[in-house]
Structure formats: structure tokens, C-alpha cells
Amino acid sequence: MKDQVYEFYLVIPLGLEGVALSELQSWVQLDSKAITRSKGGISLLAPLEVGLSLNLVLKVPTRILLRLKKFKCTDFEKLYQKLKKIPWGDYATKGEVQWKISSKTSRLFHKRRLLEVCNKAYTKYRIGQPPRTTQGSEPQAFHVQFYDDICTLSVDTSGEHLFKRGYKTFSTKAPLRENLAAGLLLFSINELPLSPSDLTLIDPLVGSGTFLTEAAGLYKPTNAFRTFSFMHFRLLEKLQLKVLPPTVNKTTFKNFFGFDNSEEAIKACTENIKNFGGSDIQISHRDLLSPPSDTQGLAPSIVITNPPYGERLSKIPSNLLMTSIAEQYHPQAIGLLLPSNTQVKPPSEYKKKSELKIKNGSIDVTFHLFVEKSSF
């Protein structure tokens, strides 16, 4: 049983599938045939402890599901018979469950009726398998997905969304989700020929510090800050398995600097960094249009930032933003996350390297990566 291979599904933000695949392959060595990339996700076959351990280290996925059963089903009685045989107690230790139900192009589409069948089957199972009592654990989520009359049953191994790292207790207006920030950082690292360990990372509009903390923790496990639902799985006890974070021999940026002209942002960022334990991250109060007193110690560098959108962006036009960054920091590369309808023209000494289109909440945004012509 310990050598059995399980199917996992990594839920990935749209647009970051390629970055997530690269991240996955840097942490675990799996046969390429065991990994399938699709829109919004990645499927993989792996030993149970390996798949579960990905929760501890991957920074781009939103959550990780463990597939339990997949079968064709067009009537509620068959669904009930299939579900009541699932060993629910291997996953729902406490007994409380939460159903995530979806149906598309299937004969079984009435969500209330599907919920009734799921609860009936689960209750029937629990008659002979009473739950344990685990203080403080959240209800275990199960996903029941119908597509073209195929039912896919999965258990959520993550619990809270994986972008909730556990250390960020202070926020600012329009914050960027941590997994999006990590994805853009990894995208930048993959696109540039320079090693990140040779570069200083600068965020001149640091906000709550998401880019800096994510960069500092790219190759570190996050289980020191939070728990995951798989930690309550009884199945691990049955198989006598321990889930440990994998390790990777990679280093992140040389230095980390953040600037902002908002006292609120500086306070939030400072507290988040303190919670994270990022003693090597330096934060200063400074307006983007006011040059730092010393830029020599920051070179060579890369600037990555998420400027405010909408009316607040009009206060610093994108072209002025680019010019100010280039003149003040002289970075080897500049990464800007802007609404997709925003035009940006780099200064003459820079050229467009690449771009990546994603969604930040409900907003279509594009990450523009520019490089200094003389450096590349």
C-alpha cells in the first residue's frame, strides 16, 4: 500500500499553469507521463506522501485535491450506492463535512438533490464508522464534480486556500494574492538569464510587502505558519506514513528592499515581515518620485511591483512610473503588473522581454517584463 500511486489535482490560477508546472518539476522528480497540464490545473500521479507534501512547499497552486473515485453515473440511486462505499473516515476524522458540488452537461445536475444523496450516503457510512472527535479542526471538504455524466469525487487536502500562508495579518488596499505574486516572481526568474542570487529585489510600491515576503520564502516550506486538512487524515496513520516537506537546492534574491510613501503601508509591511521572520528584508518610507539617497548598494537589481489601479494609477501614469524606476534604481529588469487595457512604453534604454496575462480578482491584468538593453 505504501508504494501505491494516487492521483492529485493542483488547482492553478489561469495563466500561471506553465509557471506552476515548472515549479512542481523543481521540487519533485516525477516521470513526465505522470503529469498532465490543463487549463486551470495540473494532474499528477504520485505516492500519497509526496502528493500531500506539495501543500507544504508549492507557492502557485490555490489548493490540492486528492482524487478518490471516478465513474459514469446517470441516476441518483447509482450515485448513492457508489458513495456509501467510500471510506470517508480515512479523511473526515472529526465527522463534519462540507460538499463542493458542480455539474455541467450531465443528467444529474440538480444541486440540492445531489447534496441530499451525498449526505445520505455519508450518514449511512457513519452508522458503522462513528467519527473521532478532533478539537479545533474544520469540516473536511469533498468535491463532487459531474462533467458529461462522469462523476469525479475528490477530497481537499489543503483546507484554507494555499495563498493564505498564515503569517500575513495586515493588509492594504487592493492587495495581491500571495500565489499570484509568487507566480510572477518565478516567471521573472525563468525568463531572465541572470541568477536571482546575484540580484537585489526592489519593490518601490511595496504595499503590504507581498512580493518581498514571497520572494524570500520561494524555496522554504510554509507549514511553520499554518496547518493543512491532510494533517487530520486517518489514512496516514493506517499506512504509517509521515509527510515531510521536500527540499530543493535553490537560492532566492541577494537582497530585498521595499519603499512606499504610505505610513499605513509601511506599518502593515513591517508587521507582516516580522511575522514572516524576514530579518533580511529592508523597508523605508519614500515616495517613488523622490530618489533614494543611495542606489549604488542596490545594484545589480530587478524591480517588480504592483502599482495601484484605477484612479490611483492616474496619479502616476505608467510611462512616468517606468521612467522614475529606470532613473532612480537603474535596474537590469523591470516587472510591472498593470490592467490589460493600460499601455506602457519603456524608456529608450529598455526593451520588452515578455509578458504574462492573468486575472487579479476580477480584473484582467498583464505582467510586463522589461530588460535593460545593455545587460541582455
C-alpha positions as CSV (number, residue, x, y, z in Angstrom):
1,M,0.0,0.0,0.0
2,K,2.9,2.4,0.7
3,D,4.0,2.1,-2.9
4,Q,0.6,2.8,-4.3
5,V,0.3,5.8,-6.7
6,Y,-2.5,8.3,-6.1
7,E,-4.0,10.9,-8.4
8,F,-3.7,14.5,-7.3
9,Y,-5.1,17.7,-9.0
10,L,-3.5,21.0,-8.4
11,V,-5.8,24.0,-8.9
12,I,-3.8,26.7,-10.6
13,P,-4.7,30.4,-11.3
14,L,-5.5,30.9,-15.0
15,G,-2.4,32.0,-16.9
16,L,0.1,30.5,-14.4
17,E,-0.2,26.9,-15.5
18,G,3.2,26.9,-17.2
19,V,4.9,28.6,-14.2
20,A,3.2,26.1,-11.8
21,L,4.4,23.1,-13.9
22,S,8.0,24.4,-13.8
23,E,7.7,25.0,-10.0
24,L,6.4,21.5,-9.5
25,Q,9.2,19.9,-11.5
26,S,11.8,21.8,-9.5
27,W,10.5,20.2,-6.2
28,V,9.8,16.6,-7.1
29,Q,11.2,14.2,-9.7
30,L,8.3,12.5,-11.5
31,D,8.0,10.8,-14.8
32,S,6.7,13.3,-17.4
33,K,4.0,10.8,-18.2
34,A,2.7,11.1,-14.6
35,I,2.0,14.9,-15.1
36,T,-0.8,16.4,-17.2
37,R,-1.2,20.1,-17.6
38,S,-4.7,21.5,-18.4
39,K,-6.4,24.9,-18.3
40,G,-6.6,25.9,-14.7
41,G,-4.8,22.9,-13.2
42,I,-2.3,20.1,-13.2
43,S,-3.0,16.4,-12.7
44,L,-0.2,14.2,-11.4
45,L,0.3,10.6,-10.2
46,A,2.5,10.3,-7.1
47,P,2.9,8.4,-3.9
48,L,0.5,9.6,-1.2
49,E,3.1,11.3,1.0
50,V,4.7,13.0,-2.0
51,G,1.5,14.5,-3.3
52,L,0.4,15.7,0.1
53,S,3.8,17.2,0.8
54,L,3.3,19.6,-2.1
55,N,0.9,21.6,0.1
56,L,4.0,22.5,2.2
57,V,6.2,23.9,-0.5
58,L,4.4,24.9,-3.7
59,K,3.6,28.6,-3.9
60,V,1.5,28.9,-7.1
61,P,-1.4,26.4,-6.6
62,T,-4.7,27.6,-5.0
63,R,-5.4,24.2,-3.5
64,I,-4.6,20.5,-4.0
65,L,-7.2,17.8,-4.4
66,L,-6.8,14.0,-4.0
67,R,-8.9,12.1,-6.4
68,L,-10.9,9.3,-4.6
69,K,-13.2,7.9,-7.3
70,K,-14.2,8.5,-10.9
71,F,-17.2,6.8,-12.5
72,K,-20.0,7.3,-15.0
73,C,-23.3,8.0,-13.3
74,T,-26.7,9.0,-14.7
75,D,-29.1,8.2,-11.8
76,F,-29.2,9.1,-8.2
77,E,-29.5,5.5,-6.9
78,K,-26.2,4.5,-8.5
79,L,-24.6,7.6,-7.1
80,Y,-25.8,6.7,-3.6
81,Q,-24.5,3.1,-4.0
82,K,-21.1,4.3,-5.1
83,L,-20.8,7.0,-2.4
84,K,-21.8,4.8,0.6
85,K,-18.8,2.6,-0.1
86,I,-16.2,5.4,0.1
87,P,-14.1,5.1,3.3
88,W,-15.0,8.6,4.5
89,G,-13.4,8.0,7.9
90,D,-10.0,7.9,6.3
91,Y,-10.3,11.6,5.6
92,A,-13.1,13.2,7.7
93,T,-11.7,12.4,11.1
94,K,-14.0,14.8,13.0
95,G,-17.1,13.8,11.2
96,E,-18.2,17.1,9.9
97,V,-18.1,17.5,6.1
98,Q,-18.6,20.2,3.5
99,W,-19.7,19.4,0.0
100,K,-18.5,21.3,-3.1
101,I,-20.8,20.2,-5.9
102,S,-20.8,21.2,-9.5
103,S,-22.4,19.8,-12.6
104,K,-22.0,20.5,-16.3
105,T,-23.6,18.8,-19.4
106,S,-24.8,15.9,-17.1
107,R,-28.1,14.4,-16.4
108,L,-27.6,14.7,-12.7
109,F,-27.5,18.5,-12.3
110,H,-29.9,19.4,-9.5
111,K,-27.5,20.5,-6.8
112,R,-30.0,20.2,-3.9
113,R,-30.8,16.6,-4.9
114,L,-27.1,15.8,-5.3
115,L,-26.4,17.3,-1.8
116,E,-29.2,15.1,-0.3
117,V,-27.7,12.0,-1.9
118,C,-24.2,12.8,-0.6
119,N,-25.4,13.4,2.9
120,K,-27.5,10.2,2.8
121,A,-24.5,8.1,1.7
122,Y,-22.2,9.7,4.3
123,T,-24.7,9.3,7.1
124,K,-25.2,5.6,6.1
125,Y,-21.4,5.0,6.3
126,R,-21.1,6.7,9.6
127,I,-23.6,4.3,11.3
128,G,-20.9,1.7,11.3
129,Q,-17.9,4.0,11.4
130,P,-18.5,6.7,14.1
131,P,-16.2,9.7,13.7
132,R,-13.4,10.7,16.0
133,T,-13.6,13.9,17.9
134,T,-10.9,16.3,16.9
135,Q,-11.0,19.6,18.7
136,G,-10.5,22.7,16.6
137,S,-10.4,21.0,13.1
138,E,-12.5,22.5,10.3
139,P,-15.1,20.5,8.4
140,Q,-13.5,18.3,5.8
141,A,-14.3,19.4,2.2
142,F,-15.2,17.0,-0.5
143,H,-15.6,17.9,-4.2
144,V,-18.3,16.1,-6.2
145,Q,-17.9,17.2,-9.9
146,F,-20.1,16.0,-12.8
147,Y,-19.0,16.6,-16.4
148,D,-20.6,14.7,-19.3
149,D,-22.2,12.2,-16.9
150,I,-18.8,11.4,-15.3
151,C,-18.6,11.9,-11.6
152,T,-15.2,12.8,-10.1
153,L,-15.0,12.6,-6.3
154,S,-12.1,14.3,-4.6
155,V,-11.0,15.3,-1.1
156,D,-9.5,18.7,-0.4
157,T,-6.0,18.2,1.2
158,S,-5.3,21.9,1.7
159,G,-8.0,23.3,3.9
160,E,-7.7,27.1,3.6
161,H,-6.6,28.4,0.2
162,L,-2.9,27.9,-0.2
163,F,-2.3,31.6,-0.8
164,K,-3.2,32.1,2.8
165,R,0.3,31.5,4.1
166,G,-0.5,32.1,7.7
167,Y,1.9,35.0,8.5
168,K,0.1,37.9,6.7
169,T,-2.1,39.6,9.3
170,F,-2.0,43.1,8.0
171,S,-3.2,44.2,4.5
172,T,-3.5,47.4,2.4
173,K,-6.0,48.4,-0.3
174,A,-6.2,46.0,-3.3
175,P,-3.6,43.5,-2.1
176,L,-2.2,41.0,-4.5
177,R,-2.7,37.4,-3.6
178,E,0.4,35.6,-2.5
179,N,0.2,32.8,-5.1
180,L,-0.1,35.4,-7.9
181,A,3.0,37.3,-6.6
182,A,4.9,34.0,-6.3
183,G,3.9,33.0,-9.8
184,L,5.1,36.4,-11.3
185,L,8.4,36.1,-9.4
186,L,9.0,32.6,-10.7
187,F,8.0,33.7,-14.2
188,S,10.6,36.5,-14.0
189,I,13.3,34.2,-12.7
190,N,12.6,31.7,-15.5
191,E,12.7,34.4,-18.2
192,L,16.0,36.1,-17.1
193,P,19.4,34.5,-17.8
194,L,20.8,36.0,-14.5
195,S,20.7,34.1,-11.3
196,P,18.4,35.6,-8.7
197,S,21.1,35.2,-6.1
198,D,23.1,37.8,-7.9
199,L,20.2,40.4,-7.9
200,T,18.7,42.7,-5.4
201,L,14.9,42.7,-5.5
202,I,13.2,46.1,-5.2
203,D,9.6,47.0,-4.8
204,P,9.1,50.8,-4.9
205,L,5.4,50.5,-4.2
206,V,5.7,47.8,-1.5
207,G,2.2,47.9,0.0
208,S,1.8,45.1,2.5
209,G,5.1,43.5,1.3
210,T,3.7,40.6,-0.7
211,F,6.3,40.5,-3.4
212,L,9.2,40.7,-0.9
213,T,7.9,38.1,1.6
214,E,7.0,35.7,-1.3
215,A,10.4,36.2,-2.8
216,A,12.2,35.5,0.5
217,G,10.1,32.3,1.0
218,L,10.1,30.9,-2.5
219,Y,12.1,27.9,-1.6
220,K,11.0,27.5,2.0
221,P,8.1,25.4,3.4
222,T,5.1,27.2,4.8
223,N,4.0,24.6,7.4
224,A,5.6,26.7,10.1
225,F,2.8,29.2,9.8
226,R,-0.4,27.1,9.3
227,T,-2.0,23.7,9.2
228,F,-3.5,21.7,6.3
229,S,-6.5,19.5,6.2
230,F,-4.5,16.4,5.2
231,M,-2.8,16.6,8.7
232,H,-6.0,15.1,10.1
233,F,-6.3,12.2,7.6
234,R,-6.6,8.9,9.4
235,L,-5.3,7.3,6.2
236,L,-1.8,8.4,7.1
237,E,-1.9,6.6,10.4
238,K,-3.3,3.4,8.7
239,L,-0.4,3.4,6.2
240,Q,2.1,4.6,8.8
241,L,3.2,7.5,6.6
242,K,4.8,10.7,7.5
243,V,4.5,13.8,5.3
244,L,7.7,15.9,5.3
245,P,8.4,18.9,3.1
246,P,10.8,18.1,0.2
247,T,13.9,20.2,-0.2
248,V,15.4,22.0,-3.2
249,N,18.9,23.3,-3.7
250,K,17.9,26.8,-4.9
251,T,18.5,30.3,-3.6
252,T,16.4,33.4,-3.9
253,F,17.5,37.0,-4.3
254,K,20.6,38.5,-2.8
255,N,18.8,41.4,-1.0
256,F,15.3,42.7,-0.5
257,F,14.3,46.4,-0.5
258,G,10.8,47.9,-0.3
259,F,9.7,51.6,-0.4
260,D,6.4,53.3,0.0
261,N,5.1,56.8,0.7
262,S,2.2,55.5,2.8
263,E,2.6,55.2,6.6
264,E,-0.2,52.7,6.7
265,A,1.5,50.5,4.1
266,I,4.9,50.7,5.8
267,K,3.3,49.7,9.1
268,A,1.4,46.8,7.5
269,C,4.5,45.6,5.6
270,T,6.7,45.8,8.7
271,E,4.4,43.7,10.8
272,N,4.0,41.1,8.1
273,I,7.7,40.8,7.7
274,K,8.1,40.5,11.4
275,N,5.6,37.6,11.4
276,F,7.3,36.0,8.5
277,G,10.7,36.3,10.1
278,G,12.3,38.2,7.2
279,S,15.1,39.9,9.0
280,D,17.0,40.5,5.7
281,I,14.1,42.5,4.2
282,Q,14.6,46.2,4.5
283,I,11.7,48.7,4.3
284,S,11.9,52.5,4.0
285,H,9.3,55.3,3.8
286,R,10.0,57.0,0.5
287,D,7.9,58.5,-2.4
288,L,8.6,56.8,-5.8
289,L,9.2,60.2,-7.3
290,S,11.9,61.0,-4.7
291,P,15.1,59.2,-5.4
292,P,16.7,57.1,-2.6
293,S,19.8,58.6,-1.1
294,D,22.0,55.7,-2.3
295,T,21.3,53.4,-5.2
296,Q,24.8,52.0,-5.6
297,G,24.3,49.4,-2.9
298,L,21.2,48.1,-4.7
299,A,22.8,47.2,-8.0
300,P,22.5,44.9,-9.8
301,S,18.8,44.7,-9.3
302,I,15.4,43.9,-10.6
303,V,12.3,46.0,-9.8
304,I,9.0,44.1,-9.5
305,T,5.9,46.0,-8.4
306,N,2.1,46.0,-8.4
307,P,1.1,49.7,-8.8
308,P,-2.4,50.8,-7.7
309,Y,-5.0,50.5,-10.4
310,G,-7.9,52.8,-11.5
311,E,-8.0,56.4,-10.3
312,R,-4.9,55.9,-8.1
313,L,-2.8,54.8,-11.2
314,S,-3.7,58.1,-13.0
315,K,-1.7,60.0,-10.3
316,I,1.4,58.2,-11.5
317,P,1.0,57.5,-15.3
318,S,2.5,54.2,-16.4
319,N,5.1,55.8,-18.6
320,L,6.2,58.2,-15.7
321,L,6.3,55.2,-13.5
322,M,8.7,53.4,-15.8
323,T,10.9,56.4,-16.2
324,S,11.1,57.1,-12.5
325,I,12.0,53.5,-11.8
326,A,14.7,53.5,-14.5
327,E,16.2,56.8,-13.4
328,Q,16.2,56.1,-9.7
329,Y,17.2,52.4,-9.5
330,H,18.9,51.6,-12.9
331,P,17.7,48.0,-12.6
332,Q,18.7,45.3,-15.1
333,A,15.0,44.3,-15.3
334,I,11.6,45.8,-14.5
335,G,8.4,43.9,-13.9
336,L,5.1,45.8,-13.8
337,L,1.6,44.3,-13.2
338,L,-0.9,46.6,-14.8
339,P,-4.5,46.3,-16.1
340,S,-4.5,44.8,-19.5
341,N,-6.0,47.9,-21.1
342,T,-3.1,50.0,-19.9
343,Q,-0.5,51.0,-22.4
344,V,3.1,51.3,-21.2
345,K,6.2,52.4,-23.2
346,P,9.6,51.7,-21.7
347,P,12.4,54.3,-21.7
348,S,14.8,54.0,-24.7
349,E,17.4,52.0,-22.7
350,Y,14.9,49.2,-22.1
351,K,13.1,46.7,-24.2
352,K,10.2,44.3,-23.7
353,K,11.3,40.8,-22.8
354,S,8.0,39.1,-22.3
355,E,4.5,39.4,-20.8
356,L,2.0,37.2,-18.9
357,K,-1.7,37.7,-18.8
358,I,-3.6,36.7,-15.6
359,K,-6.5,37.8,-13.5
360,N,-6.1,39.7,-10.3
361,G,-9.5,39.1,-8.7
362,S,-12.0,40.1,-11.4
363,I,-9.5,42.4,-13.2
364,D,-7.7,41.3,-16.4
365,V,-4.1,42.2,-15.8
366,T,-0.8,41.8,-17.7
367,F,2.6,41.4,-16.2
368,H,5.2,43.3,-18.4
369,L,8.8,42.3,-18.1
370,F,11.3,44.8,-19.5
371,V,15.1,44.3,-19.6
372,E,18.0,46.8,-19.9
373,K,19.3,46.6,-23.5
374,S,23.0,46.9,-22.3
375,S,22.6,44.0,-19.9
376,F,20.9,41.5,-22.2
